[in-house]
Amino acid sequence: MRSDLLLACIMGPLLAVFLLKGRARRLLAAIFGGMLIAFLSGSISGFLAELVRYDAMAAVLYISPAVEEGLKLILFLLFLFICQLEDAALADIAVGIGVGFSMMESIALQFTSADVWIVALFARAFCSALIHVACALMLILAVRMVRRMALETLCGILGIYAVTVTVHALYNLMVSAGGAGTILGYCLPAALIAAWKLWPAIRRAM
């Protein structure tokens, strides 16, 4: 990803971080952080793919999910320890990071897509945003484990990280398969977010 593209995209969120206060500032800071780590993950993934001589498909399946979810987890933990977030604010930060990441990724996708049907580009960008938000919401579980400081905290964080990487890689695989696989891949993040929203009601009903 080109550095001038990054600078053009992050100026607005960065300015808003300085002008706003409270919850709005945290949300814009999360969006800015998500855009920044999207740039970093693209650079790191490209370097690692070149280092191990993976082709584009192998890099998308094996390298990008691990790098992207790892950087999102690190950023999420930084917000937790620096801002001393309450549980009610965790979802806002998770969504902000996911949205910021997907915004930068979608801009880069549009920049490199050349002549692509606009509806297909919109669907891919929208579903990419959904999967990044869904994986970021999963990280809330890891953060809650950190907050408990239980003996299984490290194992729990690594477990949640492994789940997000697996879900992300599965989404990339299904979208790249074509046909019905692509449609199922686009539906996967929407199903995950719907399950996240419905889980409190289901738990109360049980």
MOHU-V937180 format. One record per residue. RES is the residue in one small letter. SS is DSSP state (2 for helix, 1 for strand, 0 for the rest). OMEGA is omega in degrees with one decimal (* if undefined). D_CENTER is the distance of its C-alpha to the mean C-alpha in Angstrom with 2 decimals. Layout:
# MOHU-V937180
<<RES,SS,OMEGA,D_CENTER> <RES,SS,OMEGA,D_CENTER>>
This chain:
# MOHU-V937180
<<m,0,-176.6,16.90> <r,0,-178.1,19.79> <s,2,178.8,20.01> <d,2,175.6,21.95> <l,2,177.2,19.19> <l,2,-177.1,16.87> <l,2,-179.9,19.78> <a,2,-174.4,20.53> <c,2,-171.9,17.13> <i,2,-176.7,16.57> <m,2,-179.6,20.15> <g,2,177.1,19.82> <p,2,179.9,17.09> <l,2,177.5,18.89> <l,2,-179.6,22.19> <a,2,178.4,21.05> <v,2,-179.1,19.99> <f,2,-174.6,23.64> <l,2,-174.9,25.25> <l,0,-180.0,23.65> <k,0,172.0,24.16> <g,2,-175.3,23.00> <r,2,179.6,20.13> <a,2,178.4,19.55> <r,2,179.1,19.39> <r,2,-179.5,16.77> <l,2,179.5,14.55> <l,2,176.2,15.19> <a,2,177.7,14.75> <a,2,177.7,11.21> <i,2,177.7,10.58> <f,2,178.7,12.62> <g,2,177.7,10.93> <g,2,178.0,7.47> <m,2,-178.7,9.78> <l,2,-178.8,11.71> <i,2,173.0,9.44> <a,2,176.9,8.43> <f,2,-179.2,12.22> <l,2,-178.4,12.83> <s,2,176.3,10.78> <g,2,179.4,12.65> <s,2,-178.6,15.82> <i,2,-179.7,15.52> <s,2,178.2,14.71> <g,2,178.9,17.59> <f,2,-179.2,19.83> <l,2,178.3,19.37> <a,2,177.8,19.89> <e,2,-177.8,23.00> <l,2,-178.7,24.13> <v,2,176.8,24.23> <r,0,173.4,25.18> <y,0,172.3,22.60> <d,0,-173.7,22.64> <a,2,-178.5,19.73> <m,2,179.3,19.22> <a,2,178.3,19.46> <a,2,179.7,16.96> <v,2,-175.7,14.36> <l,2,-170.1,15.23> <y,2,-173.6,15.99> <i,2,-174.0,14.56> <s,2,-179.3,11.27> <p,2,-178.7,9.40> <a,2,-179.5,11.19> <v,2,-176.4,10.68> <e,2,-179.0,6.97> <e,2,176.2,6.58> <g,2,179.4,9.75> <l,2,177.2,9.02> <k,2,178.3,6.32> <l,2,178.9,9.18> <i,2,179.8,11.76> <l,2,180.0,10.68> <f,2,179.0,10.57> <l,2,176.0,13.94> <l,2,176.4,15.30> <f,2,-178.2,14.89> <l,2,-173.8,16.60> <f,2,-177.6,19.49> <i,2,-175.7,20.08> <c,2,-178.5,19.87> <q,0,-172.7,21.26> <l,0,170.3,19.17> <e,0,-178.5,20.78> <d,2,-177.8,19.28> <a,2,-177.5,19.43> <a,2,-175.4,17.11> <l,2,-178.5,14.27> <a,2,178.6,12.85> <d,2,-179.1,13.16> <i,2,179.5,11.26> <a,2,179.5,8.32> <v,2,179.0,8.44> <g,2,178.9,9.19> <i,2,180.0,6.39> <g,2,179.6,3.97> <v,2,178.2,7.20> <g,2,178.9,8.09> <f,2,-177.0,5.64> <s,2,176.7,6.68> <m,2,179.8,10.07> <m,2,179.4,10.72> <e,2,-179.8,9.87> <s,2,177.7,12.04> <i,2,177.4,14.67> <a,2,178.3,14.97> <l,2,179.5,15.28> <q,2,-179.1,17.94> <f,2,-175.9,19.63> <t,2,-172.2,20.16> <s,2,-178.8,20.79> <a,0,-175.7,24.38> <d,0,178.0,26.23> <v,0,178.2,23.90> <w,0,-171.0,24.72> <i,2,179.6,23.04> <v,2,178.5,22.33> <a,2,178.8,20.62> <l,2,178.3,18.49> <f,2,-179.2,17.61> <a,2,-178.9,16.85> <r,2,-180.0,14.57> <a,2,-178.8,12.66> <f,2,-179.2,12.63> <c,2,173.6,11.54> <s,2,176.4,8.70> <a,2,-179.5,7.60> <l,2,-177.0,8.55> <i,2,178.7,6.83> <h,2,176.9,3.16> <v,2,-179.6,5.43> <a,2,179.3,7.41> <c,2,177.5,5.80> <a,2,177.7,5.31> <l,2,176.5,8.81> <m,2,-178.6,10.02> <l,2,176.5,9.79> <i,2,178.1,12.39> <l,2,178.8,14.80> <a,2,-179.7,14.56> <v,2,177.8,15.21> <r,2,175.1,18.10> <m,2,176.2,19.49> <v,2,-177.6,19.56> <r,2,179.3,21.37> <r,2,-177.7,23.92> <m,0,176.7,24.64> <a,0,-177.7,26.08> <l,0,-177.5,27.30> <e,0,-175.3,24.61> <t,2,-176.7,21.78> <l,2,178.3,20.89> <c,2,179.3,21.20> <g,2,178.9,19.10> <i,2,179.2,16.18> <l,2,177.8,16.54> <g,2,178.0,16.86> <i,2,176.9,13.67> <y,2,179.3,11.88> <a,2,179.2,13.94> <v,2,-179.2,13.12> <t,2,177.7,9.33> <v,2,-179.9,10.33> <t,2,179.2,13.06> <v,2,179.8,11.36> <h,2,178.8,8.96> <a,2,177.4,12.25> <l,2,176.8,14.24> <y,2,179.3,12.41> <n,2,-179.9,12.97> <l,2,-178.1,16.49> <m,2,-179.9,17.40> <v,2,-178.5,16.39> <s,2,-175.1,18.36> <a,2,-177.7,21.28> <g,0,176.6,22.64> <g,0,-178.3,24.73> <a,2,178.5,24.09> <g,2,178.2,21.26> <t,2,179.6,19.26> <i,2,177.7,20.07> <l,2,177.4,19.14> <g,2,178.2,15.78> <y,2,-180.0,15.14> <c,2,-175.7,16.45> <l,2,-178.5,14.40> <p,2,177.8,11.26> <a,2,178.3,13.92> <a,2,179.6,15.93> <l,2,180.0,13.37> <i,2,176.6,12.86> <a,2,177.6,16.65> <a,2,177.9,17.34> <w,2,-178.1,15.46> <k,2,-175.9,17.60> <l,2,-174.8,20.71> <w,2,178.1,20.68> <p,2,179.1,22.47> <a,2,178.6,25.17> <i,2,-179.6,25.60> <r,2,177.4,25.95> <r,2,-179.5,28.53> <a,2,178.8,30.39> <m,0,*,30.70>>
